[in-house]
Amino acid sequence: MPAPLSFALPRLLLLAASLGPAPAGAKSSPADSASVVQAVEEYHAGLRANAPERVAAVLGPSFTMFNGNHSGDPHAWQAHLYLTGKDLAQWPAAFLREAGPYENQVEVVRVHLRGDAALVVTEETGRNRFRRWQGELVTYFLGREHGGWRLVGFFIRDIANPA
């Protein structure tokens, strides 16, 4: 039985830092890759449709956001938020209410899977009430739970926490 995502997050973040090739026994099928991408696509479809229930349906039991503070240098990176429980359940509706409408075009750049962990790197162009972005690289962290892929966090290099 896979570890709960709340325990898998540190391992998932370690995978992000060490994107080396997976051992032969840890390879995933093309169907796994499609399922991982589908979870990221559903997250964005829910945001674009102003449908918080769709967003919530693809989130794991915890969710973390990190910002690059406009830098590829990890010394500049920032933690943005960590959500669980009631806070996580309320976040999609609150985010859409505050930041909507949300528009975004997403192109998948890379998918990497290893066992029950996955990374999806995208290039995104869009806008919401607070900002516009073009060609922004975003890295999504996912974990497999009960046979389905759930988003447990993401990293956006070209954004900083509000002052």
C-alpha positions, 0 to 999 in steps of 0.5 A: 500500500502506498504511503499517504501523500502527507508522508510522501511530500518530502520524498516527492520534493527530493525527487524534484531535486534529483531528476536522475533516471529511474531504476528499471523496476520503477518505470511507469507505463505510458498510461501512467504518464497520460493519467498524470497529465490529465490530473494537471489538465483537470486542475486547470480546467476547473480553474478556467471554468470557475469550478472549485469542486473540480479543482478540489477533486484533483488535490491531495490531502495536503498542498504546497506552493513554492515560488522562485522569486524570479530566480533559478537560484535556490537561495532566493526561493520562497515558501508560499503556502501549505494547506491541509484539512479545512484550509485545503477544502476551502482554498479552491473557492477562495482562490477563484473568488479572489483571483478570478477570472482565471485564464491559462494555456498550458503546454506540457514540457516534461513528465517524469514518473517514479513509482507513486511520484510524478513531476509535470513541467509546463510552460504557461501563458495566462492571467488572473485578477492579480497578474499576467504571465507568458511562457512561465515554467511551472513544476507540478508535484503529484502522488498516486493515491488509491490508484489516482494521481493527486496534485500535492504542490507546485513551484513557479520560478517567475513569481514572488510572494506579495510584499 
